[in-house]
Amino acid sequence: MSKLPSLPLWVDEWTASTRHLNYEQRGIYLSLLILMWEKPRGRIPNDDKWLAHHLAMSVAKVEKIVRPIIGDLCKSSGNWITQERLRKEYDYVRQKIEANRASAKRRQDKEKGASDRNAIAGAKAMLPTPKLTPTPTRKERGSL
């Protein structure tokens, strides 16, 4: 399935939930949300090396700066890190995309069906009918 086209950002909730963070922490948190949005099921691995690589920082910095943000604003359960509001938005957008895709397919199938019916009707109209062009009898053709 294709990636989701955009990440909805509700400014009032963003401001309320990140007011206590400094600029660096807000940037890291936004980067975490974007990583989650880009990954299947809206979650990222709960692994410091993976986080360090994808956030372009050292493992020590992940432990010192990123882990407190995750603990405060995200949910980590075993192998995965998620964010509840992001998951709801992710699921909503996925469902919307699927509904739009199904609707487009139904519309396309309907148009194709009408097109096929027109093509068959047009082909039938082009076929000669016996009344217009009768097949000559043996007598009319001459004997063989």
Backbone hydrogen bonds, N-H to C=O, Kabsch-Sander energy under -0.5 kcal/mol:
donor,donor_aa,acceptor,acceptor_aa,energy
10,W,8,P,-0.5
11,V,9,L,-1.0
14,W,10,W,-2.7
15,T,11,V,-3.0
16,A,12,D,-2.2
17,S,13,E,-2.6
18,T,14,W,-1.6
19,R,15,T,-0.9
21,L,18,T,-1.9
26,R,22,N,-2.5
27,G,23,Y,-2.3
28,I,24,E,-2.3
29,Y,25,Q,-2.8
30,L,26,R,-2.7
31,S,27,G,-2.2
32,L,28,I,-2.4
33,L,29,Y,-2.4
34,I,30,L,-2.5
35,L,31,S,-2.5
36,M,32,L,-2.5
37,W,33,L,-2.5
38,E,34,I,-2.0
39,K,35,L,-1.0
39,K,36,M,-0.6
42,G,39,K,-2.0
43,R,40,P,-0.9
44,I,81,I,-2.0
46,N,79,N,-2.5
47,D,45,P,-1.6
51,L,47,D,-2.6
52,A,48,D,-2.8
53,H,49,K,-2.4
54,H,50,W,-2.5
55,L,51,L,-2.2
56,A,52,A,-0.5
56,A,53,H,-0.7
57,M,52,A,-2.3
62,V,58,S,-2.0
63,E,59,V,-2.6
64,K,60,A,-2.2
65,I,61,K,-3.3
66,V,61,K,-1.1
67,R,62,V,-2.7
69,I,65,I,-0.9
70,I,66,V,-2.6
71,G,67,R,-2.8
72,D,68,P,-1.8
73,L,69,I,-3.1
74,C,70,I,-2.0
75,K,82,T,-3.4
77,S,75,K,-0.5
77,S,80,W,-2.0
78,G,76,S,-0.5
79,N,77,S,-0.6
80,W,77,S,-1.5
81,I,44,I,-2.7
82,T,75,K,-3.0
87,R,83,Q,-2.6
88,K,84,E,-1.9
89,E,85,R,-2.3
90,Y,86,L,-3.1
91,D,87,R,-2.8
92,Y,88,K,-2.3
93,V,89,E,-2.9
94,R,90,Y,-2.5
95,Q,91,D,-2.4
96,K,92,Y,-2.3
97,I,93,V,-2.6
98,E,94,R,-2.5
99,A,95,Q,-2.6
100,N,96,K,-2.6
101,R,97,I,-2.6
102,A,98,E,-2.6
103,S,99,A,-2.4
104,A,100,N,-2.4
105,K,101,R,-2.3
106,R,102,A,-2.5
107,R,103,S,-2.5
108,Q,104,A,-2.7
109,D,105,K,-3.0
110,K,106,R,-2.4
111,E,107,R,-2.6
112,K,108,Q,-2.8
113,G,109,D,-2.7
114,A,110,K,-2.3
115,S,111,E,-2.3
116,D,112,K,-3.2
117,R,113,G,-2.6
118,N,114,A,-2.3
119,A,115,S,-2.5
120,I,116,D,-2.6
121,A,117,R,-2.6
122,G,118,N,-2.8
123,A,119,A,-2.3
124,K,120,I,-2.6
125,A,121,A,-2.1
126,M,122,G,-1.2
127,L,123,A,-1.0
127,L,124,K,-0.6
132,L,129,T,-0.8
133,T,129,T,-2.4
141,R,137,T,-2.0
142,G,138,R,-1.6
